[in-house]
Amino acid sequence: MTTPPDLAGISPEALDRRTLLHPLTHVANYAAGNSPHRIVEAGSGVRVTDSRGRSVIDGFSGLYCVNVGYGRQELVDAMTEQARTLAFYHVFAGATHPPAIALGARLLGLAGPSMKRVFFGLSGSDANETQVKLSWYYNNIRGRPAKKKIIARRRAYHGSTVMSGSLTGIPLYHDGFDLPFGLVRHTTAPDPFWAPELDPAAFAQRCADDLDALIRAEGPDTVGAFIAEPMIGTGGIVPPPPGYWRAIQEVLRAHDVLLILDEVITGFGRVGAMFGKDLWGITPDLVTLAKGLTSGYAPLSAVLVGERVWDVLQAGAATHGIFGHGFTYSAHPISAAVALANLDLIEKEGLAENARTVGEYLRAGLTDRLGSHPLVGEIRGTGMLAAVEFVAPGPPRRHLPKTAQFSSRVAALCLEEGVLARPIPFGDIVGLAPPLVLTREDADLIVAMVGRAVDRAAAEL
Ligand SMILES: Cc1ncc(COP(=O)(O)O)c(C=O)c1O
C-alpha cells in the first residue's frame, strides 16, 4: 500500500477530508469535519445510493449531466468495446479514428447545415477557452486585431478555468484568483423576476438596449463576441423573456459581433428540444456542448464552428498556417464511443420529448403543491429544468433575509426527504434538473418531497 502511514486505517470519510481539494467547498470547514459530506457509491435509473445504503432521487442529474440516467448498459458496452479495440489515439495533424469521425458527422447532422466543423475537448470550461481563442483568431485573420473583447452576462456560468472563469458572471468564482478580466465585460442577466415594474417583453428589450449601449461605449471595433447560455442555468434556471433572443441577435448583427452559444446544460434534450437554439430561434456562430453529450459517462466537450467562422479559418490558413490548438485527449475514442451510444439512446427513447412532457408535468405538480405558498415567488423552467424562487411574504416583492439561508435549508431538507435538489445563491432559489428518463410517478414523488421540505423549512423560519 502506498497510503501515507498517518492516513492508514482511517475511515473513507476522514481519508477524503484529509486528501482531496474539492471544488466549490469551504476547504477549512471541510478539512475540520464541519461541513457535510456524502459518499455516493452507485447509481441506477434516476437514483443514486450512498455509502450508508440510502437511495435518493438525483433531482440534479449529477451536475445537469446524466441525461439518460445511471447504469445504462448500452453505454457501458460502448466504453468496454472501444477500450478493447482502441483505448487511445489522438486527432492531431490529420490523425483520426472511427468514433471521432462518426461523432463529428452525427453532431453536424443534429446541429443543422449552418454548422461546418466540430472541435472536441474534455469539459465545458476548455470548450469555452477554445471559443475565446477561435473568436480572437477569427478577428486576427480578418485584420481586426482590436476586435477582441468578449461580453458575457452577469449570473452566467461558463466554467472555472482562467478565461472561462472570467466569462462566468458569478463573483464566487472570481474572488481571490486574479483572473484576467481585461478583455471581458458583463451585461444584464435576462431575469425579469426582480424587475416587476416591467412586463417581461419590455425587460427583454431593456437587456438588448443595455448590450447595445455597452458595445457602443466600449467601441464596436473592440468587441469580438458575446457569449451566453440559451437560458440562465447555474445562475438561477430562468428561461429567456419573450423576444429576448430576437432583440439580442439584432444588436449583435448590427455591430458585427460573434454569438457564442453555451449549450453545455441546455444541449441534448434537456430543454425539451435537442438544443436551446432550436427552441428559441437562435442562430449562433459557435456552439459549446458538453455534459449531456456523453450523459457524464466520460468527459467530452465539443465546439461547433459555424459557417461564418469556418470560412474565415479556412481562408486564413494561407497566411496563418497551422491551427495551433488542441489537447491530447481531444476526441478521446472512449468518450466519443460513449457519446455515440448516448445519442442513440436519446433519440431512440425520445428523451427530448420526455423532458418536455414530464418536465411540464413536474412544474405543474410543483405549482399545484407550492404555487400559493406565501414564501414562493415563482415556479419556472423549461423542459427538464425547474426552479422554485422564494421571497419574503409580500407584496412588495422582497428577498428573504440572507441570514436565513432559506434555499440551502430547503435543499438540505429535500435530501432528508429523498431527493437531491440544488440551492442557487441568487436570492433564494432551489433548482431541479432530473435525468430526462424521469417518469410521472417519480415526478410525483419529487413534488411531494420538495413540498414537505418547503413546509418544514418555512416552519423553522
Ligand atoms: C453553461 C455551462 N457552461 C460551461 C460549464 C463548464 O463545464 P465544465 O464543468 O465541464 O468545465 C458549465 C458547467 O456547469 C455550464 O453549466
The ligand as an SDF file (V2000), in Angstrom:
LIG
                    3D

 16 16  0  0  0  0  0  0  0  0999 V2000
  -23.4040   26.5550  -19.2400 C   0  0  0  0  0  0  0  0  0  0  0  0
  -22.1290   25.9240  -18.7720 C   0  0  0  0  0  0  0  0  0  0  0  0
  -21.0000   26.1520  -19.4620 N   0  0  0  0  0  0  0  0  0  0  0  0
  -19.8330   25.6230  -19.0950 C   0  0  0  0  0  0  0  0  0  0  0  0
  -19.7440   24.8280  -17.9780 C   0  0  0  0  0  0  0  0  0  0  0  0
  -18.4200   24.2840  -17.5610 C   0  0  0  0  0  0  0  0  0  0  0  0
  -18.3670   22.9410  -17.8030 O   0  0  0  0  0  0  0  0  0  0  0  0
  -17.2790   22.0230  -17.0600 P   0  0  0  0  0  0  0  0  0  0  0  0
  -17.6450   21.9880  -15.6200 O   0  0  0  0  0  0  0  0  0  0  0  0
  -17.4260   20.7060  -17.7690 O   0  0  0  0  0  0  0  0  0  0  0  0
  -15.9520   22.6340  -17.3070 O   0  0  0  0  0  0  0  0  0  0  0  0
  -20.8910   24.5530  -17.2310 C   0  0  0  0  0  0  0  0  0  0  0  0
  -20.8280   23.7020  -16.0280 C   0  0  0  0  0  0  0  0  0  0  0  0
  -21.7320   23.6260  -15.2390 O   0  0  0  0  0  0  0  0  0  0  0  0
  -22.1110   25.1310  -17.6290 C   0  0  0  0  0  0  0  0  0  0  0  0
  -23.2330   24.9380  -16.9160 O   0  0  0  0  0  0  0  0  0  0  0  0
  1  2  1  0
  2  3  1  0
  2 15  2  0
  3  4  2  0
  4  5  1  0
  5  6  1  0
  5 12  2  0
  6  7  1  0
  7  8  1  0
  8  9  2  0
  8 10  1  0
  8 11  1  0
 12 13  1  0
 12 15  1  0
 13 14  2  0
 15 16  1  0
M  END
$$$$
